[in-house]
Amino acid sequence: MEQIASINPAQYEVLNMLSCLNKEEDVIALRTVIAQFLNTRLQNEIERLWDDGTLTEEKVSSWSHEHMRTPYKGRV
């Protein structure tokens, strides 16, 4: 396994806290909490973009006609 050169203090804290999780149900509960946290952050950002006019009804409607997939690299 490749070694990580360095981690920042926040990453260290998370790894340190996670070292005590031994049960699958704890991992599932943590995954749920993280998903809820990220959802809240995303919703707040969407609201900010909506409030400052960056995100509009027209902009959202225009996305329905766009092809926004990530391009795939050639198969090995």
C-alpha positions in Angstrom: 0.0 0.0 0.0 1.3 3.4 -0.9 2.2 5.7 2.1 0.6 9.1 2.5 3.3 11.8 2.6 1.4 13.9 5.2 -2.0 14.6 6.6 -3.4 17.8 7.9 -4.5 18.3 11.5 -8.2 17.8 10.7 -7.5 14.5 8.9 -5.4 13.3 11.9 -8.3 14.1 14.3 -10.8 12.2 12.2 -8.5 9.2 11.9 -7.8 9.3 15.6 -11.5 9.3 16.5 -12.3 6.6 14.0 -9.7 4.2 15.5 -12.2 3.3 18.2 -14.9 2.1 15.8 -15.0 -1.7 15.9 -18.6 -2.5 15.0 -20.2 -2.5 11.6 -23.3 -0.7 13.0 -21.0 2.1 14.3 -19.5 2.5 10.8 -23.1 2.7 9.3 -24.1 5.3 11.9 -21.0 7.4 11.2 -21.7 7.2 7.4 -25.3 8.4 8.1 -24.0 11.3 10.2 -21.5 12.3 7.6 -24.1 12.1 4.8 -26.4 14.4 6.8 -23.6 16.8 7.5 -22.6 17.0 3.8 -26.3 17.3 2.8 -26.7 20.3 5.2 -23.6 21.9 3.8 -24.8 21.4 0.2 -28.3 22.8 0.9 -26.7 25.9 2.6 -24.5 26.4 -0.5 -27.4 26.0 -2.8 -29.4 28.5 -0.8 -26.5 31.0 -0.9 -26.2 30.7 -4.7 -29.9 31.1 -5.1 -30.0 34.2 -2.8 -27.1 35.9 -4.6 -28.6 35.2 -8.0 -25.9 32.8 -9.2 -28.4 30.0 -9.3 -31.7 30.7 -11.1 -34.7 28.8 -12.4 -33.4 29.4 -15.9 -30.0 28.0 -15.0 -31.5 24.8 -13.5 -33.8 24.4 -16.5 -30.8 24.7 -18.9 -29.2 21.7 -17.2 -31.9 19.4 -18.4 -30.4 19.8 -21.9 -26.8 19.3 -21.0 -24.7 16.2 -21.1 -22.6 16.5 -17.9 -21.0 13.1 -17.5 -17.4 12.8 -16.6 -15.5 11.5 -19.7 -14.2 8.0 -19.3 -10.5 7.2 -19.9 -9.7 4.3 -22.3 -10.0 0.9 -20.7 -6.8 -0.8 -19.9 
